Amino acid sequence: MIAADRPDRRFARLFVVEADGTMRDLPRAVLATLFDPCDLVVANDAATLPASLHGMHVPSDEAIEIRLAGWLSLPDPIRFVAIAFGTGDHRTRTEDRLPPPPLSPGDRLQLGPLDAVVERLLDHPRLVELRFPGNRAAVLAGLARHGRPIQYAHVPEPLALWDVWTKIAAGPVAFEVPSAGFALDWLALQAWRRRDVGFATLTHAAGVSSTGDPALDLRLPFDEPYRIPEHTATQVARAKLGGNRIIAIGTSAVRALEAAANPDGNVRAGIGIATGRIARGTRLHVVDAILTGVHQPGESHFELLRAFADDALLAKASAAFTAYRYRTHEFGDSMLLNRQPLHLWREQDRAAS
């Protein structure tokens, strides 16, 4: 498949997979017409932090890049989970990046205008808990002045922060863009309102999509905090009561909704932590369909899709992506995947055995 290398969304496409396995190749501009009155679309409104920080490992005087990757406490911008790299930048493939200098608790890092301290290593020489001495305002100002968006080698030109903000971006809490939201624009929202399709938001601190290390990648996604407004929880309950679909925009919205789910399919309003993986065998209580990017087997995002459809159907969709030359990654094309009924899974599992 082709990696989309720039934020050009004018000619994006949409691959629709229905619950019965029917597949359609469409322009993404038709997205606003695909949902029924009283269906509910739920999107992640997190804006993206400038979470890549280049600087110096003070004890060794060697270059280092820090990628902030997780919050220890959502309202606290002073302490983070972070991934460390050695010299180099995003133009080198993440898996080919040099390791950082050896890190130890107490090491000081000079990251532009920010000082940081390694508080502890987290069971891997590149995964650390990091603290920025100072107050909230100073740390946020330092991130804004010195940080850059996390990006990867498939996008060679440096991205500006606004390149990784969706149209609905609000509070800056995501470490990478919740990129499924790039499919949304004001025309789609206006069309849904006219057709009585519901729209609601939540805030989920979407984390990194790749660490460059196979062992660390197996831990993805990390624990991620979220906030579900009372109004969104009420809209979910109303849609469920009416037998209407809940469509999540992106894997982060799925994680938040399912982490906050009650057994009856309603969700709890408030702040929580999405832990663990959603994968094959995970029972979904809330979400009926997901709008997502084009993901490939082995990626943590693809693993989440296995909760919506069996492997045979996902393999067929992946083959179609290749045949139709769909574009991958955050600026790529989209897929609308409807959850398969449980009885179809059982029939296909029996056939495979």
Disulfide bonds with the S-S distance in Angstrom:
none
